[in-house]
Amino acid sequence: MQVLTDKCQRMLKPAKNNQTFKLTDRVFGEFQKVTLANTGIHLDDTKRAMITSRFSRRLRELGMDSFDQYLACIRDTKHPEYAEFVDTITTNLTYFFREPHHFEKLREHILPRLQAITSTADPIRIWSAGCSSGQEPYSIAITALNEACAGHRKVKILCTDIDSKMLRQTEHGSYRSAELRGLSDHDKNLWFSKRPDGTVRANPNVRELIFCRYLNLFDPWPIKPYLDVIFCRNVLIYFDIQRQEKLIRGMAKLQKPGATLILGHSETIANCGDVYRRSANTVYERI
Ligand SMILES: C[S@@+](CC[C@H](N)C(=O)[O-])C[C@H]1O[C@@H](n2cnc3c(N)ncnc32)[C@H](O)[C@@H]1O
């Protein structure tokens, strides 16, 4: 069991049975408010059953009596249970080379253009915002490494997420066979090594491109300008339009004209046509 604050310690009782706790409308409403205020994620009614079953189990582990008690813990974002809560409610679907046209664009246009800038020794800086378990940044790294002979500039990929478990996996770079969807045998053999437990792990020369930082997109971003490419794919969909706009404008501040922003298949730059223009399907150029 994780370390608990005094307040929550006092609430603990020994775990009892397999009971499912009742999630009343009022308490579910409070969960929605806390989640929205802290993460920007709207927990819609379809999440209610998931919360009831997963967190009933958690309540039993913690020896709690009700969702009210759990709520009291997660209201404090510094409480260890808060991270556990966030890790459970995030949607982490991802796979290698998801939306392959983005990686074609990266290989054929974006990286060659950035590599052609010979007046600087600075690395090419790419941000994978909402990197989940890392298949996106490793796809970027593999694309860059496969093209490495085409230029002298190194590539650095900043990977951020609000889900600490996903971020740990990204940092470690290891995957079970079920998580290798989208990765060709060629890339698997070239850039990953088999481990005794049946998983594969990205080789050190791939991992050295990857830099992981925990970041809630609604907290300040300690990120140095300027970023050549931002991948923020399948993340904005979880937020309302005002929050999407706030994030896109924040990203614009970190990019110089000509830099690239790549969104997911169902996302757009919304009302930010004054800072980005569309250059291809879900690919935008900083104005
Ligand atoms: C569906 S995954 C997308 C993964 C990857 N970008 C892709 O397209 O395959 C969405 C990710 O956004 C992260 N996320 C959600 N809300 C966030 C927030 N407020 N700050 C940072 N990351 C967040 C989730 O934890 C999750 O890993």
The ligand as an ORCA input file, in Angstrom:
! r2SCAN-3c Opt
* xyz 0 1
  C      -4.733      8.334    -26.561
  S      -3.168      8.702    -25.860
  C      -2.325      9.312    -27.307
  C      -0.941      8.715    -27.437
  C      -0.188      9.146    -28.689
  N      -0.017     10.573    -28.742
  C      -0.853      8.631    -29.933
  O      -1.491      9.406    -30.661
  O      -0.755      7.425    -30.191
  C      -3.518     10.196    -24.953
  C      -2.463     10.521    -23.903
  O      -2.681     11.839    -23.412
  C      -2.377     11.850    -22.041
  N      -3.050     12.985    -21.381
  C      -4.362     13.151    -21.107
  N      -4.576     14.280    -20.440
  C      -3.375     14.876    -20.266
  C      -2.944     16.084    -19.636
  N      -3.799     16.912    -19.035
  N      -1.617     16.369    -19.659
  C      -0.736     15.542    -20.256
  N      -1.072     14.389    -20.861
  C      -2.388     14.051    -20.871
  C      -2.880     10.504    -21.546
  O      -2.288     10.112    -20.323
  C      -2.539      9.580    -22.708
  O      -1.328      8.903    -22.516
*
